[in-house]
């Protein structure tokens, strides 16, 4: 079953549009994501910026009030310059003037340690309280001496005395002054110190926190944003929902308030804190920003916070996202139109080229391609036309060459047959020569062995003759020694004979007494004569043996050079036989190699004959294939 085929224009549209759509969607998606992220971060920065801005306003306002308290403290620290009556009148005037000029102040109070004004006072506690406060649009003075005791007393004043430093007191409702009862306020305390830094008194300013609620009401970075200020005792000083003012902040939270507690602990170190949390009551996520309220850059444990629903923060980001998607869709439609037009411009000349190639594939080399474009497609069309022209030229040459190959293959077939026959004859002759050479090599090897054995026998004979000559020389020497000994025996015999004659003459002189001795002398004479005779015989025999031994030695000396020469000749014959053997083996190897080459030539001639037949067949097939192309004469 044939599959449906798409033409080039359809493929260009499908592929390019698909790729462009994917890339465009990815780009729009990435841009939208980036815009959303940027918008979200910008919105968060707006919330943080608003928190910092109003934190600065609250801090500036409190710092301004604290500066008034500092000024009063600096003035009151010079109390020793004045007489008591003059001092009290002067300081009360200053307190009154300060309260009158600052309508935000509820009261201004001066506290003195009794022992600071009277060196003779020795109790642990005891203080003078001089204060002006507002009541019914009037400024009233309240003076009292209190706590003149040694008991341990607690309260705001004693806490300030213990710390002996500037303080912003936690928000509270006044229960001392009836005219101020029910008002949420806070107090600013600045200690009065002597030159050694010892606590002598305290300047306290009570301020209403009503203005804080007005300030909080103006914080609106986004719709539905909630702002508040929380004191160090976690009481809500001001809140967007004013009904919550004065409540405990953590009492309003749900059970999960870990993030808020962590944020409050962080702002104690004079650093910002921000986080998100999910309100389980409405199942909505909020972004929270905390900033510490400071006075003279010192943290106060007071916190200003802003909460904004995440959906509100993302509202602008979603708006940007929708705009980006709409713009992307419009751009994508325009891109589809442009790509369709470009695909048509690209595919039309290519289709012409395909039709031209189809004509060439049917063997029609006379086809023409007409595409007039000054670009790569135009170059392709020109290249296809040049290819067709080149194919025409090549096919003409192939047709001529195929005829030449056909005739040459027939001649090659005949020559290969003759070559094959000659190679077979040469192979047979080489085989006979190789057999004869192997037989001759075998005989040469036998001769070499015989010559080597003869060489060994000749060497042994030469050594035997040399040994016999040495034995003969030794025998001659021995016979000479015997002859010398025999001559000595003859001389002894002569001397004995002479002694025997002399003994007989001497015996004859003594008559009968010498007769026995004469007989002995006669016997000795006989023995001497016999010994002399034996010595002569032995000497004669020794002389003959010596002559014969000398002649034997001379004969051996005459034979020895011939034997040595014979041994040398046998050695030369053995060496020549060995060299002849080696040469014969090399000749045999050469003949074997020649025989192998001859057999290979025979096989090659056979293969050449087969290949010649195949070439002839292929030449016929080539002529048939070339006939497929339509080439002008």
Buried (B, 14 or more C-beta within 10 A) or exposed (E): EEEEEEEBBEEBBEEBBEEBBEEBBEEBBEBBEEBBEEBBEEBBEBBBEBBBEBBBBBBEBBBEBBBBBBBBBEBBBEBEEEEEEEBBEBBBEBBBEBBEEBEEBBBBBBBBBBBBBEEEEEEEBBBBBBBBBBBEEEBEEBEEEEBEEEEEEEEBBBEBBEEEEBBBBBBBEBEEBEBBEEBBBBBBBBBBBEEEEEBBBBBBBBBBBBEBBEBBEEBEBBEBBBBBBBBBBBBBBBBBEBEBBBBEBEEEBEEEBEBBEEBBEBBBEEEBBBBEBBBEEEEBBBBBBBBBBBBEEEBBBBBBBBBBBBEBBBBBBEEBBEEBBEEBEEEBEEBBEEBBEEBEEBBBBBEBBBEBBEBBEEBBBEBEBEBEBEEEBEEBBBEBBEBBEEBBEBBBEBBEBBBEBBEBBBEBBEBBBEBBEEBBEBBEEBEEBBEEBEEBBEEBBEBBEEBBEBBEEBBEBBEEBEEBBEEBBEBBEBBEEBBEBBBEBBEBBBEBBEBBBEBBEEBEEEEEEBEEBBEEBBEBBEBBBEBBEBBBEBBEBBEEBBEBBBEBBEEBEEBBEEBBEBBBEBBEBBBEBBEBBEEBBEBBEEBBEBBEBBBEBBEBBBEBBEBBBEBBEBBBEBBEEBEEBBBEE
